[in-house]
Protein backbone atom coordinates (compact mmCIF):
# COMPACT_ATOMS: atom_id res chain seq x y z
CA UNK A 1 0.00 0.00 0.00
CA UNK A 2 2.80 2.38 0.96
CA UNK A 3 4.71 1.60 -2.25
CA UNK A 4 1.60 2.28 -4.33
CA UNK A 5 1.04 5.56 -2.55
CA UNK A 6 4.71 6.50 -3.00
CA UNK A 7 4.48 5.73 -6.71
CA UNK A 8 1.28 7.79 -7.07
CA UNK A 9 2.86 10.71 -5.24
CA UNK A 10 5.97 10.43 -7.42
CA UNK A 11 3.91 10.41 -10.62
CA UNK A 12 1.86 13.38 -9.40
CA UNK A 13 5.03 15.25 -8.50
CA UNK A 14 6.43 14.56 -11.96
CA UNK A 15 3.22 15.80 -13.62
CA UNK A 16 3.34 18.97 -11.53
CA UNK A 17 6.98 19.44 -12.50
CA UNK A 18 6.14 19.08 -16.20
CA UNK A 19 3.39 21.66 -15.81
CA UNK A 20 5.72 24.02 -13.97
CA UNK A 21 8.41 23.71 -16.65
CA UNK A 22 5.89 24.33 -19.42
CA UNK A 23 4.63 27.45 -17.66
CA UNK A 24 8.22 28.54 -17.00
CA UNK A 25 9.11 28.03 -20.65
CA UNK A 26 6.27 30.27 -21.75
CA UNK A 27 7.18 32.78 -19.06
CA UNK A 28 10.70 33.12 -20.44
CA UNK A 29 10.04 33.34 -24.17
CA UNK A 30 6.30 33.80 -24.15
CA UNK A 31 6.47 37.58 -24.37
CA UNK A 32 6.94 37.19 -28.11
CA UNK A 33 3.58 37.90 -29.77
CA UNK A 34 4.05 34.85 -32.04
CA UNK A 35 4.42 32.41 -29.13
CA UNK A 36 0.71 31.62 -29.00
CA UNK A 37 1.33 29.39 -32.05
CA UNK A 38 4.06 27.29 -30.39
CA UNK A 39 3.46 23.61 -31.08
CA UNK A 40 4.47 21.00 -28.51
CA UNK A 41 5.31 18.43 -31.22
CA UNK A 42 7.53 20.91 -33.07
CA UNK A 43 9.40 21.56 -29.82
CA UNK A 44 9.85 17.83 -29.31
CA UNK A 45 11.29 17.42 -32.82
CA UNK A 46 13.68 20.28 -32.10
CA UNK A 47 14.79 18.60 -28.88
CA UNK A 48 15.43 15.27 -30.60
CA UNK A 49 17.48 16.95 -33.37
CA UNK A 50 19.65 18.70 -30.80
CA UNK A 51 20.06 15.49 -28.78
CA UNK A 52 20.90 13.25 -31.74
CA UNK A 53 23.06 15.76 -33.57
CA UNK A 54 21.24 16.07 -36.87
CA UNK A 55 18.00 15.96 -38.83
CA UNK A 56 18.71 12.56 -40.43
CA UNK A 57 19.40 10.83 -37.10
CA UNK A 58 16.38 12.50 -35.54
CA UNK A 59 14.24 11.26 -38.43
CA UNK A 60 15.40 7.69 -37.82
CA UNK A 61 14.51 7.93 -34.15
CA UNK A 62 11.17 9.60 -34.74
CA UNK A 63 10.32 7.54 -37.86
CA UNK A 64 9.72 10.76 -39.78
CA UNK A 65 11.35 11.87 -43.05
CA UNK A 66 14.06 14.55 -42.83
CA UNK A 67 12.02 16.74 -45.18
CA UNK A 68 9.07 16.63 -42.81
CA UNK A 69 11.26 17.46 -39.80
CA UNK A 70 12.84 20.40 -41.65
CA UNK A 71 9.38 21.75 -42.39
CA UNK A 72 8.39 21.41 -38.74
CA UNK A 73 11.54 23.31 -37.71
CA UNK A 74 10.66 26.20 -40.02
CA UNK A 75 7.25 26.40 -38.36
CA UNK A 76 8.86 26.36 -34.90
CA UNK A 77 11.27 29.16 -35.81
CA UNK A 78 8.36 31.16 -37.20
CA UNK A 79 6.48 30.65 -33.90
CA UNK A 80 9.51 31.65 -31.82
CA UNK A 81 10.26 34.58 -34.11
CA UNK A 82 14.02 33.94 -34.11
CA UNK A 83 16.46 31.52 -35.72
CA UNK A 84 17.24 28.45 -33.66
CA UNK A 85 19.93 27.00 -35.93
CA UNK A 86 22.83 28.20 -38.02
CA UNK A 87 25.05 26.42 -40.52
CA UNK A 88 28.59 25.48 -39.44
CA UNK A 89 30.04 23.88 -42.56
CA UNK A 90 27.90 20.84 -43.28
CA UNK A 91 26.54 20.71 -39.75
CA UNK A 92 23.84 22.56 -37.86
CA UNK A 93 24.59 24.29 -34.59
CA UNK A 94 22.31 26.06 -32.14
CA UNK A 95 22.09 29.83 -32.04
CA UNK A 96 22.05 31.64 -28.70
CA UNK A 97 18.26 31.53 -28.75
CA UNK A 98 18.43 27.86 -29.76
CA UNK A 99 20.57 27.06 -26.73
CA UNK A 100 18.11 28.81 -24.45
CA UNK A 101 15.12 26.99 -25.96
CA UNK A 102 16.97 23.66 -25.79
CA UNK A 103 17.77 24.14 -22.10
CA UNK A 104 14.09 24.46 -21.23
CA UNK A 105 12.99 21.80 -23.71
CA UNK A 106 15.55 19.38 -22.30
CA UNK A 107 14.27 19.83 -18.78
CA UNK A 108 10.67 19.54 -19.97
CA UNK A 109 11.09 16.35 -22.01
CA UNK A 110 13.52 14.71 -19.59
CA UNK A 111 10.90 14.99 -16.87
CA UNK A 112 8.33 13.69 -19.37
CA UNK A 113 10.48 10.63 -20.04
CA UNK A 114 10.78 10.09 -16.29
CA UNK A 115 6.99 10.14 -16.03
CA UNK A 116 6.59 7.57 -18.82
CA UNK A 117 9.19 5.33 -17.20
CA UNK A 118 7.48 5.58 -13.82
CA UNK A 119 4.07 4.78 -15.28
CA UNK A 120 5.40 1.85 -17.30
CA UNK A 121 7.44 0.51 -14.42
CA UNK A 122 4.66 0.34 -11.86
CA UNK A 123 4.91 0.85 -8.14
CA UNK A 124 7.43 -1.92 -7.55
CA UNK A 125 10.05 -0.87 -10.07
CA UNK A 126 9.88 2.92 -10.43
CA UNK A 127 12.94 4.38 -8.66
CA UNK A 128 12.65 7.59 -6.71
CA UNK A 129 14.62 10.54 -8.05
CA UNK A 130 16.86 12.40 -5.60
CA UNK A 131 17.80 15.86 -6.90
CA UNK A 132 20.81 17.53 -5.30
CA UNK A 133 22.23 20.98 -6.02
CA UNK A 134 25.91 21.58 -5.27
CA UNK A 135 27.86 24.83 -5.20
CA UNK A 136 31.22 24.83 -6.97
CA UNK A 137 32.95 25.90 -3.76
CA UNK A 138 32.38 22.50 -2.15
CA UNK A 139 35.05 19.92 -3.00
CA UNK A 140 33.62 17.11 -5.10
CA UNK A 141 34.99 14.40 -2.82
CA UNK A 142 33.19 16.10 0.09
CA UNK A 143 29.97 16.06 -1.93
CA UNK A 144 30.36 12.34 -2.59
CA UNK A 145 31.05 11.60 1.07
CA UNK A 146 27.95 13.55 2.09
CA UNK A 147 25.62 12.05 -0.53
CA UNK A 148 26.90 8.43 -0.44
CA UNK A 149 24.60 7.30 2.42
CA UNK A 150 21.55 8.09 0.28
CA UNK A 151 22.79 5.63 -2.34
CA UNK A 152 22.72 2.77 0.17
CA UNK A 153 18.93 2.94 0.47
CA UNK A 154 16.79 0.17 -0.96
CA UNK A 155 15.51 0.75 -3.55
CA UNK A 156 18.41 3.00 -4.54
CA UNK A 157 17.19 6.42 -5.70
CA UNK A 158 18.31 7.77 -9.06
CA UNK A 159 20.64 10.68 -8.31
CA UNK A 160 20.39 13.92 -10.28
CA UNK A 161 23.24 16.24 -9.28
CA UNK A 162 23.37 19.83 -10.54
CA UNK A 163 26.12 22.38 -9.93
CA UNK A 164 25.51 26.11 -9.75
CA UNK A 165 25.68 29.30 -7.72
CA UNK A 166 23.93 29.26 -4.37
CA UNK A 167 21.18 31.82 -5.22
CA UNK A 168 20.28 29.91 -8.41
CA UNK A 169 20.17 26.57 -6.59
CA UNK A 170 18.03 28.01 -3.80
CA UNK A 171 15.60 29.32 -6.41
CA UNK A 172 15.25 25.76 -7.76
CA UNK A 173 14.84 24.45 -4.22
CA UNK A 174 12.02 26.91 -3.59
CA UNK A 175 9.99 25.54 -6.51
CA UNK A 176 10.74 21.90 -5.61
CA UNK A 177 13.13 21.32 -8.48
CA UNK A 178 15.75 20.22 -5.93
CA UNK A 179 15.41 18.14 -2.76
CA UNK A 180 18.63 19.36 -1.21
CA UNK A 181 21.35 21.96 -1.69
CA UNK A 182 24.90 21.31 -0.44
CA UNK A 183 26.88 24.49 0.19
CA UNK A 184 29.79 25.80 2.25
CA UNK A 185 27.65 28.45 3.92
CA UNK A 186 24.14 28.66 5.38
CA UNK A 187 21.34 30.14 3.34
CA UNK A 188 21.61 33.95 3.28
CA UNK A 189 18.92 35.65 5.35
CA UNK A 190 18.60 38.34 2.68
CA UNK A 191 17.02 35.90 0.20
CA UNK A 192 13.24 35.71 0.14
CA UNK A 193 13.28 31.90 0.03
CA UNK A 194 12.00 29.49 2.64
CA UNK A 195 14.75 27.12 3.61
CA UNK A 196 16.44 25.51 6.58
CA UNK A 197 20.13 24.98 7.29
CA UNK A 198 21.52 21.70 8.58
CA UNK A 199 25.24 21.60 9.46
CA UNK A 200 26.64 18.34 8.08
CA UNK A 201 30.37 18.68 8.70
CA UNK A 202 33.18 20.99 9.64
CA UNK A 203 36.93 20.65 9.69
CA UNK A 204 40.13 22.63 9.68
CA UNK A 205 41.98 23.53 6.50
CA UNK A 206 45.07 21.86 5.03
CA UNK A 207 47.48 23.39 2.54
CA UNK A 208 48.61 21.06 -0.25
CA UNK A 209 51.12 21.28 -3.09
CA UNK A 210 53.27 19.13 -5.34
CA UNK A 211 55.74 17.04 -3.25
CA UNK A 212 58.82 19.17 -4.08
CA UNK A 213 57.03 22.45 -3.29
CA UNK A 214 55.42 20.99 -0.16
CA UNK A 215 58.79 19.75 1.11
CA UNK A 216 60.37 23.18 0.61
CA UNK A 217 57.58 24.94 2.55
CA UNK A 218 56.84 22.40 5.29
CA UNK A 219 59.49 23.65 7.71
CA UNK A 220 58.43 26.83 9.43
CA UNK A 221 54.76 26.60 8.34
CA UNK A 222 52.77 28.85 8.30
CA UNK A 223 55.44 31.56 8.04
CA UNK A 224 56.87 29.66 5.05
CA UNK A 225 53.80 30.80 3.08
CA UNK A 226 55.24 34.32 2.96
CA UNK A 227 55.93 35.01 -0.71
CA UNK A 228 54.93 31.45 -1.69
CA UNK A 229 52.56 30.91 -4.66
CA UNK A 230 49.07 30.41 -3.28
CA UNK A 231 45.73 29.74 -4.93
CA UNK A 232 42.48 30.83 -3.29
CA UNK A 233 38.83 29.86 -3.65
CA UNK A 234 36.72 32.35 -5.64
CA UNK A 235 34.44 35.02 -4.32
CA UNK A 236 31.46 32.66 -4.02
CA UNK A 237 33.32 30.56 -1.44
CA UNK A 238 32.78 31.19 2.26
CA UNK A 239 36.29 29.85 2.84
CA UNK A 240 37.94 32.67 0.92
CA UNK A 241 37.23 35.44 3.47
CA UNK A 242 38.18 33.14 6.35
CA UNK A 243 41.53 32.39 4.71
CA UNK A 244 42.25 36.06 3.99
CA UNK A 245 41.50 36.98 7.61
CA UNK A 246 43.77 34.17 8.85
CA UNK A 247 46.61 35.20 6.55
CA UNK A 248 46.29 38.76 7.77
CA UNK A 249 46.25 37.66 11.44
CA UNK A 250 49.49 35.74 10.84
CA UNK A 251 51.07 38.68 8.96
CA UNK A 252 51.48 36.46 5.94
CA UNK A 253 51.78 37.89 2.41
CA UNK A 254 51.78 34.99 -0.07
CA UNK A 255 51.88 35.54 -3.82
CA UNK A 256 48.27 34.98 -4.92
CA UNK A 257 48.52 33.27 -8.31
CA UNK A 258 44.83 32.65 -8.95
CA UNK A 259 41.23 32.61 -7.73
CA UNK A 260 39.04 29.61 -8.53
CA UNK A 261 35.28 29.28 -8.22
CA UNK A 262 35.52 25.54 -8.87
CA UNK A 263 37.63 23.51 -6.43
CA UNK A 264 38.21 20.81 -9.06
CA UNK A 265 39.94 23.34 -11.34
CA UNK A 266 41.99 24.65 -8.42
CA UNK A 267 43.18 21.12 -7.60
CA UNK A 268 44.13 20.51 -11.23
CA UNK A 269 46.29 23.65 -11.21
CA UNK A 270 47.79 22.62 -7.89
CA UNK A 271 48.63 19.18 -9.24
CA UNK A 272 50.37 20.84 -12.18
CA UNK A 273 52.58 22.84 -9.81
CA UNK A 274 50.95 26.27 -10.02
CA UNK A 275 51.14 26.73 -6.26
CA UNK A 276 49.82 25.80 -2.84
CA UNK A 277 46.06 25.29 -2.51
CA UNK A 278 43.76 24.92 0.53
CA UNK A 279 41.49 21.94 1.07
CA UNK A 280 39.28 20.85 3.98
CA UNK A 281 41.30 18.60 6.28
CA UNK A 282 38.26 16.33 6.12
CA UNK A 283 39.38 15.16 2.67
CA UNK A 284 43.07 16.12 2.64
CA UNK A 285 44.31 12.52 2.62
CA UNK A 286 42.05 11.53 -0.27
CA UNK A 287 43.10 14.61 -2.22
CA UNK A 288 46.80 13.85 -1.69
CA UNK A 289 46.32 10.31 -2.94
CA UNK A 290 44.11 11.18 -5.91
CA UNK A 291 46.10 14.19 -7.15
CA UNK A 292 49.60 13.05 -6.12
CA UNK A 293 50.19 16.09 -3.93
CA UNK A 294 51.55 16.41 -0.39
CA UNK A 295 50.75 18.24 2.82
CA UNK A 296 52.46 21.55 3.53
CA UNK A 297 50.67 22.16 6.82
CA UNK A 298 47.24 22.62 8.34
CA UNK A 299 45.40 24.94 10.70
CA UNK A 300 42.36 24.57 12.94
CA UNK A 301 41.97 28.36 13.12
CA UNK A 302 40.10 28.31 9.80
CA UNK A 303 36.98 26.13 9.66
CA UNK A 304 35.45 24.76 6.48
CA UNK A 305 31.76 23.97 6.97
CA UNK A 306 29.35 21.99 4.85
CA UNK A 307 25.62 22.64 5.04
CA UNK A 308 22.59 20.82 3.75
CA UNK A 309 19.85 23.30 2.89
CA UNK A 310 16.32 21.94 2.60
CA UNK A 311 12.89 23.36 2.00
CA UNK A 312 11.52 21.79 5.16
CA UNK A 313 12.48 22.12 8.82
CA UNK A 314 11.60 18.52 9.67
CA UNK A 315 13.43 16.14 7.36
CA UNK A 316 11.06 13.66 5.71
CA UNK A 317 12.80 12.81 2.43
CA UNK A 318 14.37 9.38 3.06
CA UNK A 319 17.56 10.25 1.15
CA UNK A 320 18.05 13.52 3.06
CA UNK A 321 17.37 11.73 6.36
CA UNK A 322 20.00 9.11 5.50
CA UNK A 323 22.57 11.82 4.77
CA UNK A 324 21.82 13.66 8.01
CA UNK A 325 21.94 10.51 10.15
CA UNK A 326 25.21 9.36 8.62
CA UNK A 327 26.80 12.77 9.25
CA UNK A 328 25.72 12.74 12.90
CA UNK A 329 26.73 9.11 13.33
CA UNK A 330 30.41 9.51 12.41
CA UNK A 331 32.52 8.13 15.27
CA UNK A 332 35.25 10.02 17.06
CA UNK A 333 37.77 7.49 15.77
CA UNK A 334 36.82 8.27 12.18
CA UNK A 335 37.02 12.01 12.84
CA UNK A 336 40.41 11.68 14.51
CA UNK A 337 41.68 9.66 11.56
CA UNK A 338 41.07 12.72 9.40
CA UNK A 339 43.30 14.72 11.78
CA UNK A 340 41.12 17.51 13.00
CA UNK A 341 37.98 16.84 11.00
CA UNK A 342 34.78 16.82 13.00
CA UNK A 343 31.51 15.56 11.55
CA UNK A 344 28.20 16.51 13.05
C-alpha positions, -999 to +999 in steps of 0.1 A: +000+000+000+028+024+010+047+016-023+016+023-043+010+056-025+047+065-030+045+057-067+013+078-071+029+107-052+060+104-074+039+104-106+019+134-094+050+152-085+064+146-120+032+158-136+033+190-115+070+194-125+061+191-162+034+217-158+057+240-140+084+237-167+059+243-194+046+274-177+082+285-170+091+280-207+063+303-218+072+328-191+107+331-204+100+333-242+063+338-241+065+376-244+069+372-281+036+379-298+040+349-320+044+324-291+007+316-290+013+294-321+041+273-304+035+236-311+045+210-285+053+184-312+075+209-331+094+216-298+099+178-293+113+174-328+137+203-321+148+186-289+154+153-306+175+169-334+197+187-308+201+155-288+209+132-317+231+158-336+212+161-369+180+160-388+187+126-404+194+108-371+164+125-355+142+113-384+154+077-378+145+079-341+112+096-347+103+075-379+097+108-398+113+119-431+141+145-428+120+167-452+091+166-428+113+175-398+128+204-416+094+217-424+084+214-387+115+233-377+107+262-400+073+264-384+089+264-349+113+292-358+084+312-372+065+306-339+095+317-318+103+346-341+140+339-341+165+315-357+172+284-337+199+270-359+228+282-380+251+264-405+286+255-394+300+239-426+279+208-433+265+207-398+238+226-379+246+243-346+223+261-321+221+298-320+221+316-287+183+315-287+184+279-298+206+271-267+181+288-244+151+270-260+170+237-258+178+241-221+141+245-212+130+218-237+156+194-223+143+198-188+107+195-200+111+164-220+135+147-196+109+150-169+083+137-194+105+106-200+108+101-163+070+101-160+066+076-188+092+053-172+075+056-138+041+048-153+054+018-173+074+005-144+047+003-119+049+009-081+074-019-075+101-009-101+099+029-104+129+044-087+126+076-067+146+105-081+169+124-056+178+159-069+208+175-053+222+210-060+259+216-053+279+248-052+312+248-070+330+259-038+324+225-021+350+199-030+336+171-051+350+144-028+332+161+001+300+161-019+304+123-026+310+116+011+280+136+021+256+120-005+269+084-004+246+073+024+215+081+003+228+056-023+227+028+002+189+029+005+168+002-010+155+008-035+184+030-045+172+064-057+183+078-091+206+107-083+204+139-103+232+162-093+234+198-105+261+224-099+255+261-097+257+293-077+239+293-044+212+318-052+203+299-084+202+266-066+180+280-038+156+293-064+153+258-078+148+244-042+120+269-036+100+255-065+107+219-056+131+213-085+158+202-059+154+181-028+186+194-012+214+220-017+249+213-004+269+245+002+298+258+023+277+284+039+241+287+054+213+301+033+216+340+033+189+356+053+186+383+027+170+359+002+132+357+001+133+319+000+120+295+026+148+271+036+164+255+066+201+250+073+215+217+086+252+216+095+266+183+081+304+187+087+332+210+096+369+206+097+401+226+097+420+235+065+451+219+050+475+234+025+486+211-003+511+213-031+533+191-053+557+170-033+588+192-041+570+225-033+554+210-002+588+198+011+604+232+006+576+249+025+568+224+053+595+236+077+584+268+094+548+266+083+528+288+083+554+316+080+569+297+051+538+308+031+552+343+030+559+350-007+549+315-017+526+309-047+491+304-033+457+297-049+425+308-033+388+299-036+367+323-056+344+350-043+315+327-040+333+306-014+328+312+023+363+298+028+379+327+009+372+354+035+382+331+064+415+324+047+422+361+040+415+370+076+438+342+089+466+352+065+463+388+078+463+377+114+495+357+108+511+387+090+515+365+059+518+379+024+518+350-001+519+355-038+483+350-049+485+333-083+448+326-089+412+326-077+390+296-085+353+293-082+355+255-089+376+235-064+382+208-091+399+233-113+420+246-084+432+211-076+441+205-112+463+237-112+478+226-079+486+192-092+504+208-122+526+228-098+510+263-100+511+267-063+498+258-028+461+253-025+438+249+005+415+219+011+393+208+040+413+186+063+383+163+061+394+152+027+431+161+026+443+125+026+421+115-003+431+146-022+468+139-017+463+103-029+441+112-059+461+142-071+496+130-061+502+161-039+515+164-004+507+182+028+525+216+035+507+222+068+472+226+083+454+249+107+424+246+129+420+284+131+401+283+098+370+261+097+355+248+065+318+240+070+293+220+048+256+226+050+226+208+038+198+233+029+163+219+026+129+234+020+115+218+052+125+221+088+116+185+097+134+161+074+111+137+057+128+128+024+144+094+031+176+103+012+181+135+031+174+117+064+200+091+055+226+118+048+218+137+080+219+105+102+252+094+086+268+128+092+257+127+129+267+091+133+304+095+124+325+081+153+353+100+171+378+075+158+368+083+122+370+120+128+404+117+145+417+097+116+411+127+094+433+147+118+411+175+130+380+168+110+348+168+130+315+156+115+282+165+131 
